[in-house]
């Protein structure tokens, strides 16, 4: 069964009093779905981007999505209407326990 995030967003958008609808994604399907998600009522999208080095990116995300595809999704977001003025807002996450699949440990974290 194909996931229909756009239909789910339309249902959420119909909730009275809802002020903003935001999504955090790995960006794997953003290139194809950015406009559809915007038209469904999504206000804001955040893309988690673990590395700009293709090999390291693949290791960190533990999936088959190539970095280039995620970057194309990020490029598609402003065209679909996800932009505040010019450019993108970059944020660094200091502490993110991502589970046991990526050998994450507090001892390897860099404090602020």
SVG drawing of the C-alpha trace seen along z (x, -y; Angstrom):
<svg xmlns="http://www.w3.org/2000/svg" viewBox="-12 -37 46 39">
<polyline fill="none" stroke="black" stroke-width="0.4" points="0.0,0.0 1.4,-3.4 1.8,-5.9 -0.3,-8.9 1.2,-11.6 -0.5,-14.3 -3.9,-12.9 -2.9,-12.7 -1.8,-16.3 -5.1,-17.3 -6.9,-15.6 -4.6,-17.4 -5.1,-20.7 -8.8,-20.4 -8.4,-20.4 -9.8,-23.7 -7.2,-26.0 -4.2,-24.3 -1.8,-27.1 1.2,-25.5 2.0,-22.1 5.6,-21.1 7.4,-18.0 10.9,-16.6 12.1,-14.2 15.2,-12.5 14.4,-14.0 14.4,-10.7 11.1,-11.6 11.1,-15.4 12.2,-16.0 9.1,-14.2 6.7,-15.2 7.6,-18.8 4.9,-20.5 2.2,-17.9 3.0,-18.3 2.8,-22.1 -0.5,-21.9 -1.8,-19.5 -1.2,-22.2 2.3,-21.6 3.8,-25.0 7.3,-24.1 9.8,-21.2 13.0,-20.4 15.5,-18.0 17.8,-16.0 21.2,-16.0 23.8,-13.9 26.8,-14.6 27.8,-16.2 30.3,-13.4 28.4,-10.8 30.1,-7.8 29.7,-9.0 26.1,-10.0 25.3,-6.4 26.9,-5.0 25.0,-7.4 21.6,-7.0 21.8,-3.2 19.6,-3.3 20.1,-3.3 19.1,-6.9 22.0,-8.7 23.1,-12.1 22.5,-13.7 18.8,-12.7 18.4,-14.4 20.2,-17.5 17.8,-17.7 14.9,-17.5 16.3,-20.4 16.6,-22.3 13.0,-21.5 11.6,-22.8 11.9,-26.6 10.3,-26.0 7.4,-24.4 7.0,-27.3 9.0,-26.2 11.3,-29.3 11.7,-32.3 13.2,-34.8 16.4,-33.6 18.4,-30.5 18.1,-27.8 18.3,-28.0 21.1,-25.7 20.8,-24.2 23.2,-21.9 21.8,-19.2 24.2,-18.9 22.8,-15.7 20.9,-13.1 20.8,-9.5 20.0,-7.8 19.9,-4.2 22.3,-1.3 22.6,-0.9 25.2,-3.7 27.6,-3.1 26.5,-6.4 27.8,-7.1 27.9,-10.1 31.7,-9.8 31.9,-10.7 29.7,-13.8 31.1,-17.2 29.7,-19.6 28.7,-23.1"/>
</svg>
